[in-house]
Amino acid sequence: MADTDSQRYQLEINHLKETINALRDELEKKQMEINRRLQSSKQASSEQIKQLEETIDQMRMRLEEEHSARESDVQKATQHLNEQLQQARLTNEALKLQLGQIKNNG
């Protein structure tokens, strides 16, 4: 009976070892799958981040170009208005001189 119990225990031990090995293999497979998915996710995220950074850089450049163009337009408009103001002042002075001459001659 001791031999039978011993054999039964040995069979149970072997069965448990096989179960442990099977569970270990399954765990390793799941861990490998998790690692593969994680790497895939990191790669996708990295690519998306790169695309977003490129989009941000393009938008920044576009804004800078638009700002520069508007700044140039403002400078041109200011220069034009200053020239008109100067011309108006010259015209005003000329008219004052003419009016003074008319008063002196009249």
A tleap script that builds the chain and sets N, CA, C and O, in Angstrom:
source leaprc.protein.ff14SB
mol = sequence {
  NMET ALA ASP THR ASP SER GLN ARG TYR GLN
  LEU GLU ILE ASN HIE LEU LYS GLU THR ILE
  ASN ALA LEU ARG ASP GLU LEU GLU LYS LYS
  GLN MET GLU ILE ASN ARG ARG LEU GLN SER
  SER LYS GLN ALA SER SER GLU GLN ILE LYS
  GLN LEU GLU GLU THR ILE ASP GLN MET ARG
  MET ARG LEU GLU GLU GLU HIE SER ALA ARG
  GLU SER ASP VAL GLN LYS ALA THR GLN HIE
  LEU ASN GLU GLN LEU GLN GLN ALA ARG LEU
  THR ASN GLU ALA LEU LYS LEU GLN LEU GLY
  GLN ILE LYS ASN ASN CGLY
}
set mol.1.N position { 0.791 -1.174 0.000 }
set mol.1.CA position { 0.000 0.000 0.000 }
set mol.1.C position { 0.853 1.266 0.000 }
set mol.1.O position { 0.487 2.282 -0.591 }
set mol.2.N position { 1.986 1.180 0.670 }
set mol.2.CA position { 2.886 2.318 0.697 }
set mol.2.C position { 3.416 2.592 -0.697 }
set mol.2.O position { 3.559 3.744 -1.107 }
set mol.3.N position { 3.708 1.507 -1.429 }
set mol.3.CA position { 4.184 1.709 -2.808 }
set mol.3.C position { 3.099 2.333 -3.668 }
set mol.3.O position { 3.384 3.189 -4.505 }
set mol.4.N position { 1.875 1.917 -3.472 }
set mol.4.CA position { 0.766 2.462 -4.250 }
set mol.4.C position { 0.579 3.936 -3.918 }
set mol.4.O position { 0.400 4.755 -4.818 }
set mol.5.N position { 0.618 4.278 -2.641 }
set mol.5.CA position { 0.502 5.686 -2.252 }
set mol.5.C position { 1.667 6.490 -2.812 }
set mol.5.O position { 1.499 7.608 -3.299 }
set mol.6.N position { 2.836 5.899 -2.730 }
set mol.6.CA position { 4.029 6.565 -3.225 }
set mol.6.C position { 3.915 6.802 -4.728 }
set mol.6.O position { 4.261 7.878 -5.217 }
set mol.7.N position { 3.435 5.811 -5.452 }
set mol.7.CA position { 3.266 5.955 -6.899 }
set mol.7.C position { 2.202 7.010 -7.210 }
set mol.7.O position { 2.356 7.829 -8.116 }
set mol.8.N position { 1.126 6.964 -6.436 }
set mol.8.CA position { 0.047 7.931 -6.651 }
set mol.8.C position { 0.558 9.350 -6.385 }
set mol.8.O position { 0.254 10.276 -7.136 }
set mol.9.N position { 1.329 9.510 -5.318 }
set mol.9.CA position { 1.891 10.834 -5.005 }
set mol.9.C position { 2.864 11.282 -6.101 }
set mol.9.O position { 2.903 12.446 -6.501 }
set mol.10.N position { 3.642 10.307 -6.562 }
set mol.10.CA position { 4.609 10.625 -7.623 }
set mol.10.C position { 3.876 11.055 -8.894 }
set mol.10.O position { 4.283 12.007 -9.559 }
set mol.11.N position { 2.783 10.342 -9.230 }
set mol.11.CA position { 1.977 10.713 -10.395 }
set mol.11.C position { 1.376 12.108 -10.209 }
set mol.11.O position { 1.352 12.924 -11.131 }
set mol.12.N position { 0.898 12.354 -9.002 }
set mol.12.CA position { 0.307 13.670 -8.727 }
set mol.12.C position { 1.365 14.766 -8.809 }
set mol.12.O position { 1.101 15.849 -9.332 }
set mol.13.N position { 2.538 14.493 -8.305 }
set mol.13.CA position { 3.652 15.454 -8.381 }
set mol.13.C position { 4.007 15.712 -9.840 }
set mol.13.O position { 4.201 16.860 -10.241 }
set mol.14.N position { 4.091 14.649 -10.633 }
set mol.14.CA position { 4.416 14.804 -12.059 }
set mol.14.C position { 3.329 15.610 -12.776 }
set mol.14.O position { 3.619 16.472 -13.606 }
set mol.15.N position { 2.073 15.310 -12.436 }
set mol.15.CA position { 0.965 16.051 -13.032 }
set mol.15.C position { 1.035 17.531 -12.648 }
set mol.15.O position { 0.810 18.402 -13.488 }
set mol.16.N position { 1.343 17.811 -11.397 }
set mol.16.CA position { 1.468 19.200 -10.951 }
set mol.16.C position { 2.640 19.907 -11.650 }
set mol.16.O position { 2.539 21.077 -12.017 }
set mol.17.N position { 3.744 19.182 -11.826 }
set mol.17.CA position { 4.900 19.758 -12.531 }
set mol.17.C position { 4.524 20.096 -13.976 }
set mol.17.O position { 4.893 21.150 -14.494 }
set mol.18.N position { 3.787 19.190 -14.614 }
set mol.18.CA position { 3.352 19.439 -15.990 }
set mol.18.C position { 2.405 20.635 -16.046 }
set mol.18.O position { 2.484 21.461 -16.955 }
set mol.19.N position { 1.509 20.716 -15.064 }
set mol.19.CA position { 0.587 21.851 -15.007 }
set mol.19.C position { 1.356 23.154 -14.810 }
set mol.19.O position { 1.065 24.158 -15.460 }
set mol.20.N position { 2.340 23.133 -13.911 }
set mol.20.CA position { 3.176 24.325 -13.669 }
set mol.20.C position { 3.904 24.723 -14.942 }
set mol.20.O position { 3.950 25.902 -15.292 }
set mol.21.N position { 4.475 23.741 -15.637 }
set mol.21.CA position { 5.196 24.036 -16.882 }
set mol.21.C position { 4.254 24.599 -17.940 }
set mol.21.O position { 4.607 25.538 -18.654 }
set mol.22.N position { 3.054 24.025 -18.042 }
set mol.22.CA position { 2.086 24.519 -19.015 }
set mol.22.C position { 1.671 25.948 -18.671 }
set mol.22.O position { 1.583 26.805 -19.551 }
set mol.23.N position { 1.416 26.199 -17.382 }
set mol.23.CA position { 1.044 27.548 -16.957 }
set mol.23.C position { 2.186 28.535 -17.189 }
set mol.23.O position { 1.956 29.675 -17.594 }
set mol.24.N position { 3.416 28.092 -16.931 }
set mol.24.CA position { 4.590 28.947 -17.158 }
set mol.24.C position { 4.700 29.285 -18.645 }
set mol.24.O position { 4.941 30.435 -19.011 }
set mol.25.N position { 4.520 28.265 -19.507 }
set mol.25.CA position { 4.575 28.511 -20.946 }
set mol.25.C position { 3.483 29.498 -21.378 }
set mol.25.O position { 3.736 30.412 -22.164 }
set mol.26.N position { 2.277 29.302 -20.859 }
set mol.26.CA position { 1.161 30.185 -21.195 }
set mol.26.C position { 1.450 31.619 -20.725 }
set mol.26.O position { 1.173 32.582 -21.439 }
set mol.27.N position { 2.002 31.744 -19.529 }
set mol.27.CA position { 2.355 33.051 -18.993 }
set mol.27.C position { 3.416 33.731 -19.861 }
set mol.27.O position { 3.324 34.926 -20.141 }
set mol.28.N position { 4.411 32.971 -20.280 }
set mol.28.CA position { 5.463 33.532 -21.139 }
set mol.28.C position { 4.892 33.977 -22.482 }
set mol.28.O position { 5.275 35.025 -23.003 }
set mol.29.N position { 3.975 33.183 -23.046 }
set mol.29.CA position { 3.349 33.555 -24.314 }
set mol.29.C position { 2.551 34.840 -24.153 }
set mol.29.O position { 2.617 35.736 -24.995 }
set mol.30.N position { 1.797 34.920 -23.067 }
set mol.30.CA position { 1.005 36.129 -22.823 }
set mol.30.C position { 1.912 37.340 -22.615 }
set mol.30.O position { 1.620 38.437 -23.090 }
set mol.31.N position { 3.009 37.127 -21.904 }
set mol.31.CA position { 3.952 38.230 -21.676 }
set mol.31.C position { 4.571 38.681 -22.996 }
set mol.31.O position { 4.744 39.878 -23.226 }
set mol.32.N position { 4.903 37.734 -23.855 }
set mol.32.CA position { 5.461 38.082 -25.167 }
set mol.32.C position { 4.431 38.853 -25.993 }
set mol.32.O position { 4.779 39.819 -26.671 }
set mol.33.N position { 3.169 38.431 -25.940 }
set mol.33.CA position { 2.110 39.124 -26.662 }
set mol.33.C position { 1.917 40.543 -26.118 }
set mol.33.O position { 1.742 41.489 -26.886 }
set mol.34.N position { 1.951 40.681 -24.806 }
set mol.34.CA position { 1.844 42.010 -24.186 }
set mol.34.C position { 3.004 42.888 -24.626 }
set mol.34.O position { 2.807 44.054 -24.970 }
set mol.35.N position { 4.203 42.340 -24.617 }
set mol.35.CA position { 5.386 43.103 -25.043 }
set mol.35.C position { 5.279 43.512 -26.512 }
set mol.35.O position { 5.643 44.630 -26.877 }
set mol.36.N position { 4.776 42.601 -27.357 }
set mol.36.CA position { 4.624 42.904 -28.777 }
set mol.36.C position { 3.602 44.031 -28.963 }
set mol.36.O position { 3.830 44.963 -29.734 }
set mol.37.N position { 2.491 43.937 -28.258 }
set mol.37.CA position { 1.464 44.984 -28.360 }
set mol.37.C position { 1.979 46.313 -27.825 }
set mol.37.O position { 1.690 47.371 -28.383 }
set mol.38.N position { 2.737 46.249 -26.754 }
set mol.38.CA position { 3.302 47.463 -26.182 }
set mol.38.C position { 4.253 48.128 -27.167 }
set mol.38.O position { 4.208 49.344 -27.356 }
set mol.39.N position { 5.112 47.335 -27.791 }
set mol.39.CA position { 6.039 47.881 -28.785 }
set mol.39.C position { 5.280 48.487 -29.963 }
set mol.39.O position { 5.627 49.559 -30.458 }
set mol.40.N position { 4.249 47.785 -30.396 }
set mol.40.CA position { 3.438 48.280 -31.504 }
set mol.40.C position { 2.769 49.596 -31.124 }
set mol.40.O position { 2.728 50.534 -31.921 }
set mol.41.N position { 2.255 49.658 -29.923 }
set mol.41.CA position { 1.599 50.871 -29.437 }
set mol.41.C position { 2.606 52.016 -29.325 }
set mol.41.O position { 2.302 53.150 -29.694 }
set mol.42.N position { 3.793 51.722 -28.820 }
set mol.42.CA position { 4.830 52.752 -28.711 }
set mol.42.C position { 5.208 53.280 -30.086 }
set mol.42.O position { 5.386 54.483 -30.274 }
set mol.43.N position { 5.329 52.368 -31.045 }
set mol.43.CA position { 5.694 52.757 -32.405 }
set mol.43.C position { 4.618 53.664 -33.000 }
set mol.43.O position { 4.921 54.706 -33.581 }
set mol.44.N position { 3.361 53.253 -32.847 }
set mol.44.CA position { 2.254 54.061 -33.378 }
set mol.44.C position { 2.215 55.432 -32.705 }
set mol.44.O position { 2.024 56.450 -33.370 }
set mol.45.N position { 2.394 55.453 -31.398 }
set mol.45.CA position { 2.396 56.722 -30.666 }
set mol.45.C position { 3.549 57.605 -31.105 }
set mol.45.O position { 3.392 58.815 -31.267 }
set mol.46.N position { 4.690 57.001 -31.293 }
set mol.46.CA position { 5.866 57.752 -31.717 }
set mol.46.C position { 5.641 58.383 -33.096 }
set mol.46.O position { 6.001 59.537 -33.328 }
set mol.47.N position { 5.047 57.615 -33.997 }
set mol.47.CA position { 4.766 58.139 -35.327 }
set mol.47.C position { 3.735 59.258 -35.264 }
set mol.47.O position { 3.856 60.262 -35.965 }
set mol.48.N position { 2.735 59.083 -34.433 }
set mol.48.CA position { 1.702 60.107 -34.296 }
set mol.48.C position { 2.295 61.385 -33.693 }
set mol.48.O position { 1.973 62.487 -34.136 }
set mol.49.N position { 3.138 61.242 -32.707 }
set mol.49.CA position { 3.794 62.406 -32.091 }
set mol.49.C position { 4.639 63.130 -33.132 }
set mol.49.O position { 4.632 64.359 -33.204 }
set mol.50.N position { 5.361 62.368 -33.930 }
set mol.50.CA position { 6.202 62.976 -34.968 }
set mol.50.C position { 5.347 63.752 -35.967 }
set mol.50.O position { 5.707 64.860 -36.363 }
set mol.51.N position { 4.209 63.170 -36.377 }
set mol.51.CA position { 3.319 63.854 -37.311 }
set mol.51.C position { 2.766 65.130 -36.687 }
set mol.51.O position { 2.681 66.161 -37.354 }
set mol.52.N position { 2.391 65.066 -35.419 }
set mol.52.CA position { 1.859 66.248 -34.746 }
set mol.52.C position { 2.921 67.332 -34.622 }
set mol.52.O position { 2.626 68.513 -34.802 }
set mol.53.N position { 4.152 66.941 -34.317 }
set mol.53.CA position { 5.229 67.923 -34.216 }
set mol.53.C position { 5.485 68.592 -35.565 }
set mol.53.O position { 5.718 69.799 -35.635 }
set mol.54.N position { 5.438 67.790 -36.641 }
set mol.54.CA position { 5.622 68.361 -37.972 }
set mol.54.C position { 4.490 69.325 -38.312 }
set mol.54.O position { 4.723 70.386 -38.892 }
set mol.55.N position { 3.271 68.954 -37.951 }
set mol.55.CA position { 2.121 69.829 -38.196 }
set mol.55.C position { 2.271 71.131 -37.422 }
set mol.55.O position { 2.002 72.207 -37.955 }
set mol.56.N position { 2.697 71.039 -36.176 }
set mol.56.CA position { 2.909 72.236 -35.350 }
set mol.56.C position { 3.982 73.123 -35.973 }
set mol.56.O position { 3.821 74.342 -36.034 }
set mol.57.N position { 5.079 72.516 -36.439 }
set mol.57.CA position { 6.139 73.303 -37.069 }
set mol.57.C position { 5.630 74.003 -38.327 }
set mol.57.O position { 5.953 75.167 -38.567 }
set mol.58.N position { 4.832 73.291 -39.131 }
set mol.58.CA position { 4.288 73.905 -40.345 }
set mol.58.C position { 3.352 75.054 -40.001 }
set mol.58.O position { 3.382 76.101 -40.646 }
set mol.59.N position { 2.526 74.857 -38.987 }
set mol.59.CA position { 1.604 75.919 -38.581 }
set mol.59.C position { 2.368 77.116 -38.037 }
set mol.59.O position { 2.008 78.260 -38.311 }
set mol.60.N position { 3.419 76.859 -37.269 }
set mol.60.CA position { 4.229 77.945 -36.718 }
set mol.60.C position { 4.864 78.750 -37.855 }
set mol.60.O position { 4.855 79.981 -37.836 }
set mol.61.N position { 5.412 78.043 -38.838 }
set mol.61.CA position { 6.038 78.730 -39.968 }
set mol.61.C position { 5.001 79.562 -40.732 }
set mol.61.O position { 5.277 80.691 -41.138 }
set mol.62.N position { 3.815 78.995 -40.921 }
set mol.62.CA position { 2.754 79.714 -41.635 }
set mol.62.C position { 2.351 80.974 -40.871 }
set mol.62.O position { 2.177 82.036 -41.468 }
set mol.63.N position { 2.205 80.854 -39.555 }
set mol.63.CA position { 1.868 82.022 -38.741 }
set mol.63.C position { 2.952 83.090 -38.814 }
set mol.63.O position { 2.656 84.281 -38.911 }
set mol.64.N position { 4.211 82.656 -38.768 }
set mol.64.CA position { 5.314 83.613 -38.845 }
set mol.64.C position { 5.330 84.318 -40.198 }
set mol.64.O position { 5.585 85.519 -40.279 }
set mol.65.N position { 5.051 83.550 -41.272 }
set mol.65.CA position { 5.014 84.154 -42.603 }
set mol.65.C position { 3.866 85.152 -42.707 }
set mol.65.O position { 4.035 86.245 -43.248 }
set mol.66.N position { 2.688 84.772 -42.185 }
set mol.66.CA position { 1.544 85.680 -42.220 }
set mol.66.C position { 1.813 86.925 -41.386 }
set mol.66.O position { 1.467 88.035 -41.792 }
set mol.67.N position { 2.426 86.744 -40.226 }
set mol.67.CA position { 2.757 87.890 -39.372 }
set mol.67.C position { 3.727 88.819 -40.097 }
set mol.67.O position { 3.568 90.040 -40.079 }
set mol.68.N position { 4.725 88.228 -40.729 }
set mol.68.CA position { 5.713 89.023 -41.446 }
set mol.68.C position { 5.057 89.787 -42.597 }
set mol.68.O position { 5.356 90.959 -42.826 }
set mol.69.N position { 4.154 89.107 -43.322 }
set mol.69.CA position { 3.463 89.767 -44.435 }
set mol.69.C position { 2.593 90.912 -43.928 }
set mol.69.O position { 2.571 91.988 -44.526 }
set mol.70.N position { 1.886 90.687 -42.842 }
set mol.70.CA position { 1.039 91.741 -42.280 }
set mol.70.C position { 1.875 92.899 -41.754 }
set mol.70.O position { 1.513 94.066 -41.911 }
set mol.71.N position { 2.994 92.563 -41.132 }
set mol.71.CA position { 3.889 93.609 -40.628 }
set mol.71.C position { 4.385 94.464 -41.784 }
set mol.71.O position { 4.460 95.689 -41.680 }
set mol.72.N position { 4.721 93.806 -42.880 }
set mol.72.CA position { 5.170 94.538 -44.069 }
set mol.72.C position { 4.049 95.426 -44.610 }
set mol.72.O position { 4.288 96.573 -44.988 }
set mol.73.N position { 2.819 94.889 -44.646 }
set mol.73.CA position { 1.679 95.677 -45.110 }
set mol.73.C position { 1.450 96.897 -44.208 }
set mol.73.O position { 1.174 97.992 -44.697 }
set mol.74.N position { 1.566 96.702 -42.904 }
set mol.74.CA position { 1.380 97.805 -41.953 }
set mol.74.C position { 2.455 98.861 -42.172 }
set mol.74.O position { 2.164 100.057 -42.154 }
set mol.75.N position { 3.687 98.429 -42.377 }
set mol.75.CA position { 4.770 99.392 -42.603 }
set mol.75.C position { 4.547 100.179 -43.893 }
set mol.75.O position { 4.774 101.388 -43.935 }
set mol.76.N position { 4.102 99.490 -44.940 }
set mol.76.CA position { 3.828 100.174 -46.210 }
set mol.76.C position { 2.692 101.172 -46.050 }
set mol.76.O position { 2.770 102.298 -46.543 }
set mol.77.N position { 1.625 100.754 -45.354 }
set mol.77.CA position { 0.487 101.645 -45.142 }
set mol.77.C position { 0.895 102.860 -44.311 }
set mol.77.O position { 0.490 103.985 -44.605 }
set mol.78.N position { 1.689 102.628 -43.282 }
set mol.78.CA position { 2.166 103.724 -42.436 }
set mol.78.C position { 3.019 104.690 -43.246 }
set mol.78.O position { 2.873 105.907 -43.131 }
set mol.79.N position { 3.901 104.146 -44.056 }
set mol.79.CA position { 4.759 104.992 -44.885 }
set mol.79.C position { 3.908 105.806 -45.867 }
set mol.79.O position { 4.152 106.996 -46.069 }
set mol.80.N position { 2.920 105.164 -46.466 }
set mol.80.CA position { 2.042 105.856 -47.414 }
set mol.80.C position { 1.278 106.985 -46.714 }
set mol.80.O position { 1.181 108.091 -47.246 }
set mol.81.N position { 0.736 106.706 -45.521 }
set mol.81.CA position { 0.006 107.731 -44.773 }
set mol.81.C position { 0.919 108.871 -44.353 }
set mol.81.O position { 0.510 110.032 -44.374 }
set mol.82.N position { 2.147 108.556 -43.974 }
set mol.82.CA position { 3.105 109.606 -43.612 }
set mol.82.C position { 3.419 110.486 -44.820 }
set mol.82.O position { 3.549 111.704 -44.697 }
set mol.83.N position { 3.538 109.856 -45.981 }
set mol.83.CA position { 3.795 110.630 -47.200 }
set mol.83.C position { 2.606 111.529 -47.525 }
set mol.83.O position { 2.788 112.682 -47.917 }
set mol.84.N position { 1.372 110.999 -47.361 }
set mol.84.CA position { 0.173 111.813 -47.600 }
set mol.84.C position { 0.092 112.972 -46.608 }
set mol.84.O position { -0.273 114.090 -46.973 }
set mol.85.N position { 0.435 112.694 -45.356 }
set mol.85.CA position { 0.428 113.747 -44.340 }
set mol.85.C position { 1.449 114.824 -44.680 }
set mol.85.O position { 1.160 116.015 -44.565 }
set mol.86.N position { 2.613 114.421 -45.089 }
set mol.86.CA position { 3.651 115.382 -45.470 }
set mol.86.C position { 3.191 116.217 -46.668 }
set mol.86.O position { 3.398 117.430 -46.713 }
set mol.87.N position { 2.562 115.545 -47.638 }
set mol.87.CA position { 2.059 116.267 -48.815 }
set mol.87.C position { 0.969 117.249 -48.411 }
set mol.87.O position { 0.911 118.365 -48.928 }
set mol.88.N position { 0.090 116.830 -47.475 }
set mol.88.CA position { -0.973 117.728 -47.006 }
set mol.88.C position { -0.378 118.933 -46.295 }
set mol.88.O position { -0.863 120.052 -46.459 }
set mol.89.N position { 0.659 118.715 -45.514 }
set mol.89.CA position { 1.314 119.837 -44.827 }
set mol.89.C position { 1.933 120.815 -45.828 }
set mol.89.O position { 1.823 122.033 -45.687 }
set mol.90.N position { 2.590 120.238 -46.849 }
set mol.90.CA position { 3.188 121.103 -47.879 }
set mol.90.C position { 2.111 121.894 -48.618 }
set mol.90.O position { 2.279 123.082 -48.894 }
set mol.91.N position { 1.019 121.231 -48.930 }
set mol.91.CA position { -0.091 121.910 -49.611 }
set mol.91.C position { -0.663 123.002 -48.720 }
set mol.91.O position { -0.968 124.097 -49.193 }
set mol.92.N position { -0.807 122.709 -47.442 }
set mol.92.CA position { -1.317 123.688 -46.477 }
set mol.92.C position { -0.399 124.915 -46.423 }
set mol.92.O position { -0.870 126.053 -46.430 }
set mol.93.N position { 0.895 124.674 -46.371 }
set mol.93.CA position { 1.858 125.785 -46.328 }
set mol.93.C position { 1.785 126.600 -47.611 }
set mol.93.O position { 1.835 127.830 -47.575 }
set mol.94.N position { 1.668 125.918 -48.738 }
set mol.94.CA position { 1.596 126.638 -50.023 }
set mol.94.C position { 0.330 127.483 -50.080 }
set mol.94.O position { 0.353 128.620 -50.552 }
set mol.95.N position { -0.773 126.921 -49.598 }
set mol.95.CA position { -2.032 127.677 -49.597 }
set mol.95.C position { -1.951 128.878 -48.667 }
set mol.95.O position { -2.474 129.946 -48.987 }
set mol.96.N position { -1.306 128.715 -47.529 }
set mol.96.CA position { -1.129 129.847 -46.600 }
set mol.96.C position { -0.326 130.953 -47.264 }
set mol.96.O position { -0.651 132.134 -47.136 }
set mol.97.N position { 0.734 130.558 -47.980 }
set mol.97.CA position { 1.559 131.556 -48.660 }
set mol.97.C position { 0.752 132.296 -49.724 }
set mol.97.O position { 0.823 133.519 -49.842 }
set mol.98.N position { -0.017 131.525 -50.494 }
set mol.98.CA position { -0.850 132.157 -51.537 }
set mol.98.C position { -1.878 133.094 -50.922 }
set mol.98.O position { -2.106 134.194 -51.426 }
set mol.99.N position { -2.501 132.653 -49.828 }
set mol.99.CA position { -3.495 133.484 -49.157 }
set mol.99.C position { -2.852 134.771 -48.621 }
set mol.99.O position { -3.433 135.854 -48.691 }
set mol.100.N position { -1.635 134.615 -48.086 }
set mol.100.CA position { -0.904 135.795 -47.583 }
set mol.100.C position { -0.597 136.747 -48.708 }
set mol.100.O position { -0.719 137.960 -48.540 }
set mol.101.N position { -0.198 136.225 -49.861 }
set mol.101.CA position { 0.114 137.081 -51.014 }
set mol.101.C position { -1.139 137.778 -51.526 }
set mol.101.O position { -1.094 138.941 -51.929 }
set mol.102.N position { -2.260 137.058 -51.507 }
set mol.102.CA position { -3.525 137.659 -51.964 }
set mol.102.C position { -3.922 138.783 -51.024 }
set mol.102.O position { -4.378 139.831 -51.480 }
set mol.103.N position { -3.760 138.588 -49.729 }
set mol.103.CA position { -4.092 139.633 -48.752 }
set mol.103.C position { -3.177 140.839 -48.918 }
set mol.103.O position { -3.625 141.982 -48.828 }
set mol.104.N position { -1.893 140.582 -49.159 }
set mol.104.CA position { -0.936 141.686 -49.302 }
set mol.104.C position { -1.167 142.451 -50.610 }
set mol.104.O position { -0.949 143.662 -50.664 }
set mol.105.N position { -1.596 141.768 -51.637 }
set mol.105.CA position { -1.825 142.409 -52.941 }
set mol.105.C position { -3.216 143.041 -52.999 }
set mol.105.O position { -3.462 143.886 -53.860 }
set mol.106.N position { -4.065 142.684 -52.171 }
set mol.106.CA position { -5.455 143.093 -52.266 }
set mol.106.C position { -5.773 144.333 -51.544 }
set mol.106.O position { -6.921 144.776 -51.555 }
savepdb mol mol.pdb
quit
